[in-house]
Amino acid sequence: DIQMTQSPSSLSASVGDRVTITCRASQGISNYLAWFQQKPGKAPKSLIYAASSLQSGVPSKFSGSGSGTDFTLTISSLQPEDFATYYCQQYNSYPWTFGQGTKVEIK
Amino acid sequence: EVQLVESGGGLVKPGGSLRLSCAASGFTFSSYSMNWVRQAPGKGLEWVSSISSSSSYIYYADSVKGRFTISRDNAKNSLYLQMNSLRAEDTAVYYCARVRAHDGFGELKYYFDYWGQGTLVTVSS
């Protein structure tokens, strides 16, 4: 199975900060990488697929990059509604696997 | 508007069975592959199972293989998960999720787009 490792596991940031979350795959997955946002008690929300393509309706302050084994999610200017947990996920091969999550908290 | 509404969760004893349902609306259900993903309390997301649009292709996580069965009824716009021989470690919120295909270097790759709100399954004596 492909292991997905996110870093950091949590971070504290202020409104307006630029935030970057890293996701590393245990083997190459081309660009078959998705990112999700989840708020407490809510379902995940799909943000990005194919490493860098925004899902419909997702604001452009979210961006993704990477290929192979190393990927990043960047939030250009953190807003109050962005405080949540973010997950990466590989869909290159079954079983599809998720990172352990990165919790973005208010500083 | 795409809607996915799960139901069927509840409290069940270890070794028991439960059947989850997901009612889909707002899109042509028979054209999309569907999935179940779960999240144990306070934990991360775990993919459970996938089924193709015509049920021709089915995949399971090793943790549920042989105990869970995914199925769908395209006439009823519904997805199901039959869960047998339940264990305490199956306790989780179960989400129904749709996937879309994109062309990945000559082969189709599937990514999540819409998720349901989830249904809680608790396995406890």
Interface residues (C-beta under 8 A of the other chain):
Chain A: S30 N31 Y32 A34 F36 Q38 K42 A43 P44 K45 S46 Y49 A50 S53 Q55 S56 Y87 Q89 Y91 N92 Y94 P95 W96 T97 F98 G99 Q100 G101
Chain B: V37 G44 L45 E46 W47 S50 Y59 A61 D62 Y95 R100 H102 G104 F105 K109 Y110 Y111 F112 D113 Y114 W115 G116 Q117 G118
